[in-house]
Amino acid sequence: MTDHPADLPAPEGSAESVPPVRTRPADPERGIRGAMSATLILEAITVLLALPVVSQAGSLTGLALGIILAITVALIYACSIVKKRWALPFIIGLQVAIIGCWLIHPAIGVMGIIFGLVWWTLIYFRTEYRRRLHEGSLPRR
């Protein structure tokens, strides 16, 4: 029984024995965008967890349910656009909308304020990173 030539290992020292190296272009803000996406997912989960609270309080109407679900879908959608230039104003608008949900139930408004502070911190970190990158004061790898 003979082996197919493609199934045999390449001889040592040949160009086929070294796997090709795939390099991704450097993207220094990748980690910050990852933290932003993770925050959006956590916020979407938290908004959905507010549904039982609103229901227990008796203020869950069809309109309130629609608003909460629309905000949740928008938060999940925001994860896919976090790289776009207009993503941050969109996310800040969502924070304002969540704080505005105070009219549905105060717990959602408080949650919006807390996540607003988280977003303020993330924006501060990104701004500080960009400032230091522009100055050239970041440590070299």
MDAnalysis code that builds the backbone (N, CA, C; Angstrom):
import MDAnalysis as mda
import numpy as np

u = mda.Universe.empty(423, n_residues=141, atom_resindex=np.repeat(np.arange(141), 3), trajectory=True)
u.add_TopologyAttr("name", ["N", "CA", "C"] * 141)
u.add_TopologyAttr("resid", np.arange(1, 142))
u.add_TopologyAttr("resname", ["MET", "THR", "ASP", "HIS", "PRO", "ALA", "ASP", "LEU", "PRO", "ALA", "PRO", "GLU", "GLY", "SER", "ALA", "GLU", "SER", "VAL", "PRO", "PRO", "VAL", "ARG", "THR", "ARG", "PRO", "ALA", "ASP", "PRO", "GLU", "ARG", "GLY", "ILE", "ARG", "GLY", "ALA", "MET", "SER", "ALA", "THR", "LEU", "ILE", "LEU", "GLU", "ALA", "ILE", "THR", "VAL", "LEU", "LEU", "ALA", "LEU", "PRO", "VAL", "VAL", "SER", "GLN", "ALA", "GLY", "SER", "LEU", "THR", "GLY", "LEU", "ALA", "LEU", "GLY", "ILE", "ILE", "LEU", "ALA", "ILE", "THR", "VAL", "ALA", "LEU", "ILE", "TYR", "ALA", "CYS", "SER", "ILE", "VAL", "LYS", "LYS", "ARG", "TRP", "ALA", "LEU", "PRO", "PHE", "ILE", "ILE", "GLY", "LEU", "GLN", "VAL", "ALA", "ILE", "ILE", "GLY", "CYS", "TRP", "LEU", "ILE", "HIS", "PRO", "ALA", "ILE", "GLY", "VAL", "MET", "GLY", "ILE", "ILE", "PHE", "GLY", "LEU", "VAL", "TRP", "TRP", "THR", "LEU", "ILE", "TYR", "PHE", "ARG", "THR", "GLU", "TYR", "ARG", "ARG", "ARG", "LEU", "HIS", "GLU", "GLY", "SER", "LEU", "PRO", "ARG", "ARG"])
u.atoms.positions = np.array([
    [0.840, -1.173, 0.000],
    [0.000, 0.000, 0.000],
    [0.889, 1.242, 0.000],
    [0.714, 2.092, -0.985],
    [1.559, 3.283, -1.098],
    [0.806, 4.491, -0.584],
    [1.542, 5.367, 0.063],
    [0.953, 6.609, 0.564],
    [0.896, 7.632, -0.550],
    [-0.103, 8.423, -0.493],
    [-0.225, 9.530, -1.448],
    [0.876, 10.535, -1.129],
    [1.523, 11.148, -2.137],
    [2.619, 12.084, -1.861],
    [2.221, 13.257, -0.975],
    [0.968, 13.678, -1.024],
    [0.531, 14.804, -0.196],
    [0.437, 14.413, 1.268],
    [0.302, 13.095, 1.556],
    [0.186, 12.637, 2.933],
    [1.537, 12.450, 3.602],
    [2.609, 12.423, 2.841],
    [3.931, 12.225, 3.392],
    [4.463, 13.534, 3.951],
    [5.253, 13.455, 5.038],
    [5.825, 14.694, 5.574],
    [6.873, 15.256, 4.619],
    [6.999, 16.565, 4.608],
    [7.979, 17.225, 3.747],
    [9.371, 16.988, 4.303],
    [10.348, 16.848, 3.436],
    [11.713, 16.650, 3.917],
    [12.196, 17.867, 4.696],
    [13.077, 17.618, 5.666],
    [13.613, 18.697, 6.493],
    [14.351, 19.709, 5.626],
    [14.168, 20.957, 5.949],
    [14.869, 22.002, 5.232],
    [14.168, 22.476, 3.973],
    [13.107, 21.821, 3.579],
    [12.405, 22.272, 2.383],
    [11.456, 23.410, 2.739],
    [11.064, 24.153, 1.743],
    [10.177, 25.304, 1.966],
    [8.803, 24.858, 2.422],
    [8.413, 23.633, 2.111],
    [7.090, 23.154, 2.494],
    [7.005, 22.775, 3.966],
    [8.143, 22.565, 4.617],
    [8.109, 22.138, 6.013],
    [7.834, 23.301, 6.963],
    [8.005, 24.536, 6.515],
    [7.773, 25.703, 7.348],
    [6.377, 26.233, 7.044],
    [5.500, 26.250, 8.070],
    [4.158, 26.776, 7.804],
    [4.215, 28.277, 7.537],
    [3.345, 28.769, 6.668],
    [3.352, 30.202, 6.393],
    [2.907, 30.982, 7.631],
    [3.562, 32.091, 7.848],
    [3.242, 32.937, 8.995],
    [2.227, 33.972, 8.549],
    [1.116, 34.000, 9.232],
    [0.089, 34.993, 8.929],
    [0.207, 36.118, 9.945],
    [0.378, 37.292, 9.465],
    [0.479, 38.428, 10.369],
    [-0.690, 39.362, 10.121],
    [-1.235, 39.823, 11.195],
    [-2.334, 40.788, 11.140],
    [-1.722, 42.172, 11.267],
    [-2.231, 43.132, 10.519],
    [-1.685, 44.481, 10.672],
    [-1.879, 44.974, 12.106],
    [-0.921, 45.737, 12.576],
    [-0.970, 46.238, 13.952],
    [-2.195, 47.128, 14.147],
    [-2.924, 46.877, 15.202],
    [-4.098, 47.677, 15.549],
    [-4.041, 47.951, 17.045],
    [-3.458, 49.073, 17.438],
    [-3.244, 49.323, 18.859],
    [-4.519, 49.510, 19.680],
    [-5.641, 49.854, 19.050],
    [-6.871, 50.085, 19.806],
    [-7.766, 48.851, 19.876],
    [-7.258, 47.736, 19.451],
    [-8.058, 46.512, 19.435],
    [-8.549, 46.122, 20.835],
    [-7.685, 46.237, 21.820],
    [-8.064, 45.887, 23.191],
    [-9.142, 46.798, 23.752],
    [-9.052, 48.077, 23.432],
    [-10.059, 49.026, 23.914],
    [-11.413, 48.706, 23.285],
    [-11.407, 48.400, 21.976],
    [-12.670, 48.037, 21.320],
    [-13.231, 46.737, 21.889],
    [-12.366, 45.818, 22.272],
    [-12.830, 44.581, 22.901],
    [-13.525, 44.861, 24.224],
    [-12.945, 45.757, 25.009],
    [-13.574, 46.131, 26.285],
    [-14.904, 46.838, 26.042],
    [-14.969, 47.640, 24.986],
    [-16.218, 48.330, 24.668],
    [-17.295, 47.323, 24.252],
    [-16.929, 46.352, 23.432],
    [-17.896, 45.332, 23.005],
    [-18.366, 44.494, 24.191],
    [-17.443, 44.139, 25.069],
    [-17.820, 43.363, 26.256],
    [-18.771, 44.159, 27.142],
    [-18.520, 45.458, 27.273],
    [-19.406, 46.309, 28.067],
    [-20.794, 46.375, 27.447],
    [-20.860, 46.462, 26.124],
    [-22.163, 46.501, 25.451],
    [-22.944, 45.211, 25.668],
    [-22.274, 44.069, 25.601],
    [-22.959, 42.792, 25.830],
    [-23.435, 42.697, 27.269],
    [-22.590, 43.080, 28.221],
    [-23.009, 43.060, 29.628],
    [-24.185, 44.004, 29.869],
    [-24.164, 45.134, 29.208],
    [-25.261, 46.085, 29.359],
    [-26.549, 45.531, 28.765],
    [-26.455, 44.853, 27.624],
    [-27.644, 44.248, 27.016],
    [-28.237, 43.183, 27.936],
    [-27.385, 42.370, 28.535],
    [-27.864, 41.346, 29.476],
    [-28.528, 42.005, 30.676],
    [-27.915, 43.070, 31.179],
    [-28.471, 43.759, 32.347],
    [-29.814, 44.401, 32.028],
    [-29.947, 44.964, 30.834],
    [-31.234, 45.563, 30.441],
    [-32.307, 44.482, 30.371],
    [-31.962, 43.325, 29.817],
    [-32.949, 42.232, 29.773],
    [-33.293, 41.728, 31.170],
    [-32.315, 41.742, 32.070],
    [-32.600, 41.310, 33.442],
    [-33.495, 42.302, 34.190],
    [-33.657, 43.486, 33.640],
    [-34.561, 44.464, 34.255],
    [-36.020, 44.142, 33.952],
    [-36.285, 43.292, 32.972],
    [-37.672, 42.953, 32.623],
    [-38.461, 42.369, 33.795],
    [-37.922, 41.400, 34.549],
    [-38.691, 40.888, 35.690],
    [-38.967, 41.950, 36.761],
    [-38.009, 42.859, 36.942],
    [-38.190, 43.925, 37.936],
    [-39.332, 44.846, 37.512],
    [-39.324, 45.223, 36.248],
    [-40.373, 46.102, 35.731],
    [-41.716, 45.386, 35.751],
    [-41.718, 44.102, 35.434],
    [-42.953, 43.320, 35.443],
    [-43.513, 43.199, 36.856],
    [-42.630, 42.950, 37.820],
    [-43.068, 42.816, 39.216],
    [-43.661, 44.122, 39.736],
    [-43.136, 45.237, 39.264],
    [-43.643, 46.537, 39.706],
    [-44.972, 46.884, 39.038],
    [-45.324, 46.126, 38.008],
    [-46.588, 46.357, 37.333],
    [-46.543, 47.436, 36.274],
    [-45.346, 47.870, 35.908],
    [-45.256, 48.929, 34.903],
    [-44.766, 48.409, 33.549],
    [-44.881, 47.093, 33.322],
    [-44.476, 46.519, 32.050],
    [-45.679, 46.502, 31.105],
    [-45.730, 47.495, 30.251],
    [-46.774, 47.560, 29.224],
    [-46.169, 47.084, 27.908],
    [-46.993, 47.012, 26.905],
    [-46.488, 46.621, 25.590],
    [-45.462, 47.609, 25.062],
    [-45.708, 48.897, 25.280],
    [-44.771, 49.927, 24.844],
    [-43.460, 49.817, 25.606],
    [-43.536, 49.631, 26.913],
    [-42.319, 49.505, 27.727],
    [-41.512, 48.284, 27.302],
    [-42.194, 47.179, 27.046],
    [-41.506, 45.975, 26.595],
    [-40.824, 46.217, 25.252],
    [-41.527, 46.876, 24.351],
    [-40.949, 47.181, 23.046],
    [-39.724, 48.078, 23.144],
    [-39.791, 49.079, 24.009],
    [-38.652, 49.985, 24.191],
    [-37.454, 49.236, 24.754],
    [-37.675, 48.422, 25.773],
    [-36.576, 47.677, 26.398],
    [-35.961, 46.692, 25.407],
    [-36.790, 45.995, 24.644],
    [-36.251, 45.054, 23.660],
    [-35.523, 45.778, 22.528],
    [-36.027, 46.929, 22.115],
    [-35.357, 47.700, 21.062],
    [-33.990, 48.193, 21.537],
    [-33.920, 48.640, 22.774],
    [-32.632, 49.085, 23.320],
    [-31.659, 47.912, 23.399],
    [-32.159, 46.745, 23.798],
    [-31.297, 45.560, 23.880],
    [-30.751, 45.190, 22.510],
    [-31.602, 45.187, 21.502],
    [-31.154, 44.875, 20.144],
    [-30.145, 45.924, 19.671],
    [-30.378, 47.189, 19.981],
    [-29.458, 48.254, 19.584],
    [-28.100, 48.099, 20.285],
    [-28.105, 47.666, 21.541],
    [-26.844, 47.435, 22.258],
    [-26.051, 46.302, 21.619],
    [-26.743, 45.242, 21.232],
    [-26.058, 44.118, 20.583],
    [-25.553, 44.546, 19.201],
    [-26.351, 45.315, 18.477],
    [-25.930, 45.824, 17.177],
    [-24.695, 46.716, 17.315],
    [-24.637, 47.484, 18.381],
    [-23.514, 48.397, 18.589],
    [-22.187, 47.648, 18.697],
    [-22.233, 46.387, 19.111],
    [-21.000, 45.583, 19.162],
    [-20.398, 45.420, 17.781],
    [-21.235, 45.352, 16.775],
    [-20.725, 45.128, 15.417],
    [-20.224, 46.408, 14.759],
    [-20.553, 47.555, 15.312],
    [-20.138, 48.814, 14.691],
    [-19.114, 49.559, 15.534],
    [-18.597, 48.935, 16.556],
    [-17.709, 49.632, 17.489],
    [-16.455, 50.180, 16.796],
    [-16.128, 49.678, 15.622],
    [-14.961, 50.134, 14.872],
    [-15.260, 51.386, 14.043],
    [-16.509, 51.678, 13.815],
    [-16.899, 52.811, 12.965],
    [-16.660, 54.138, 13.683],
    [-16.518, 55.195, 12.907],
    [-16.291, 56.521, 13.489],
    [-17.513, 57.023, 14.264],
    [-18.698, 56.654, 13.813],
    [-19.937, 57.162, 14.418],
    [-20.455, 56.249, 15.525],
    [-19.686, 55.232, 15.906],
    [-20.151, 54.286, 16.920],
    [-20.281, 54.939, 18.292],
    [-19.322, 55.758, 18.664],
    [-19.351, 56.351, 19.999],
    [-20.553, 57.282, 20.199],
    [-20.882, 58.164, 19.251],
    [-22.110, 58.955, 19.433],
    [-23.364, 58.072, 19.506],
    [-23.382, 56.987, 18.742],
    [-24.510, 56.055, 18.791],
    [-24.624, 55.419, 20.174],
    [-23.499, 54.997, 20.724],
    [-23.489, 54.363, 22.049],
    [-23.879, 55.368, 23.127],
    [-23.399, 56.584, 23.025],
    [-23.776, 57.616, 24.003],
    [-25.267, 57.902, 23.907],
    [-25.806, 57.907, 22.692],
    [-27.254, 58.069, 22.520],
    [-28.030, 56.939, 23.178],
    [-27.498, 55.720, 23.089],
    [-28.152, 54.594, 23.772],
    [-28.125, 54.790, 25.282],
    [-27.023, 55.329, 25.804],
    [-26.947, 55.567, 27.251],
    [-27.993, 56.590, 27.683],
    [-28.153, 57.624, 26.864],
    [-29.170, 58.636, 27.167],
    [-30.565, 58.003, 27.121],
    [-30.792, 57.122, 26.153],
    [-32.091, 56.447, 26.046],
    [-32.349, 55.561, 27.265],
    [-31.303, 54.875, 27.735],
    [-31.481, 54.009, 28.908],
    [-31.757, 54.852, 30.146],
    [-31.066, 55.963, 30.299],
    [-31.357, 56.855, 31.428],
    [-32.775, 57.400, 31.309],
    [-33.214, 57.665, 30.084],
    [-34.580, 58.132, 29.851],
    [-35.633, 57.091, 30.194],
    [-35.215, 55.826, 30.241],
    [-36.144, 54.758, 30.645],
    [-36.483, 54.828, 32.127],
    [-35.965, 55.831, 32.800],
    [-36.342, 56.084, 34.196],
    [-37.862, 56.242, 34.277],
    [-38.457, 56.741, 33.202],
    [-39.906, 56.923, 33.160],
    [-40.640, 55.584, 33.188],
    [-39.994, 54.533, 32.668],
    [-40.595, 53.201, 32.720],
    [-40.453, 52.631, 34.130],
    [-39.213, 52.674, 34.646],
    [-38.938, 52.215, 36.015],
    [-37.629, 52.845, 36.456],
    [-37.559, 53.377, 37.675],
    [-36.321, 54.026, 38.144],
    [-35.097, 53.104, 38.142],
    [-35.302, 51.807, 38.308],
    [-34.159, 50.888, 38.320],
    [-33.417, 50.909, 36.982],
    [-34.137, 51.055, 35.885],
    [-33.488, 51.106, 34.577],
    [-32.715, 52.417, 34.437],
    [-33.258, 53.494, 34.928],
    [-32.547, 54.774, 34.882],
    [-31.272, 54.752, 35.694],
    [-31.325, 54.149, 36.872],
    [-30.126, 54.030, 37.701],
    [-29.081, 53.177, 36.989],
    [-29.544, 52.100, 36.369],
    [-28.638, 51.245, 35.610],
    [-27.998, 52.043, 34.468],
    [-28.748, 52.901, 33.826],
    [-28.209, 53.749, 32.766],
    [-27.153, 54.709, 33.285],
    [-27.367, 55.244, 34.474],
    [-26.368, 56.143, 35.071],
    [-25.090, 55.377, 35.391],
    [-25.220, 54.180, 35.945],
    [-24.040, 53.371, 36.285],
    [-23.259, 53.017, 35.017],
    [-23.954, 52.547, 33.993],
    [-23.250, 52.226, 32.751],
    [-22.742, 53.487, 32.063],
    [-23.393, 54.610, 32.268],
    [-22.876, 55.872, 31.749],
    [-21.517, 56.204, 32.349],
    [-21.359, 55.932, 33.641],
    [-20.064, 56.142, 34.288],
    [-19.010, 55.170, 33.743],
    [-19.429, 53.941, 33.476],
    [-18.508, 52.972, 32.877],
    [-18.052, 53.468, 31.507],
    [-19.005, 53.974, 30.712],
    [-18.655, 54.481, 29.385],
    [-17.789, 55.723, 29.471],
    [-18.022, 56.565, 30.450],
    [-17.170, 57.735, 30.645],
    [-15.737, 57.273, 30.907],
    [-15.577, 56.238, 31.722],
    [-14.249, 55.704, 32.024],
    [-13.595, 55.119, 30.772],
    [-14.345, 54.348, 29.989],
    [-13.786, 53.769, 28.765],
    [-13.362, 54.856, 27.775],
    [-14.166, 55.890, 27.649],
    [-13.825, 56.988, 26.743],
    [-12.585, 57.717, 27.248],
    [-12.488, 57.890, 28.555],
    [-11.301, 58.514, 29.139],
    [-10.055, 57.679, 28.837],
    [-10.132, 56.363, 29.020],
    [-8.993, 55.486, 28.743],
    [-8.577, 55.581, 27.278],
    [-9.555, 55.574, 26.377],
    [-9.246, 55.654, 24.953],
    [-8.609, 56.994, 24.601],
    [-9.144, 58.068, 25.159],
    [-8.600, 59.396, 24.901],
    [-7.177, 59.518, 25.440],
    [-6.971, 59.012, 26.635],
    [-5.638, 59.056, 27.241],
    [-4.645, 58.222, 26.438],
    [-5.068, 57.063, 25.963],
    [-4.218, 56.216, 25.138],
    [-3.833, 56.939, 23.855],
    [-4.820, 57.555, 23.194],
    [-4.536, 58.267, 21.951],
    [-3.607, 59.460, 22.187],
    [-3.793, 60.147, 23.312],
    [-2.929, 61.281, 23.640],
    [-1.494, 60.810, 23.818],
    [-1.307, 59.747, 24.591],
    [0.044, 59.232, 24.828],
    [0.662, 58.668, 23.554],
    [-0.145, 58.056, 22.708],
    [0.360, 57.543, 21.446],
    [0.841, 58.691, 20.558],
    [0.072, 59.780, 20.546],
    [0.437, 60.944, 19.757],
    [1.713, 61.594, 20.289],
    [1.863, 61.641, 21.619],
    [3.061, 62.209, 22.234],
    [4.286, 61.321, 22.055],
    [4.038, 60.024, 21.875],
    [5.138, 59.079, 21.793],
    [5.644, 58.648, 23.150],
    [4.814, 58.800, 24.190],
    [5.243, 58.460, 25.537],
    [4.835, 57.058, 25.978],
    [4.335, 56.239, 25.047],
    [3.996, 54.863, 25.385],
    [5.255, 54.007, 25.333],
    [5.362, 52.996, 26.209],
    [6.556, 52.134, 26.166],
    [6.572, 51.305, 24.870],
    [7.757, 51.045, 24.390],
    [7.917, 50.241, 23.163],
    [7.873, 48.760, 23.538],
    [7.405, 47.966, 22.560],
    [7.359, 46.516, 22.790],
    [8.691, 45.900, 22.571],
])
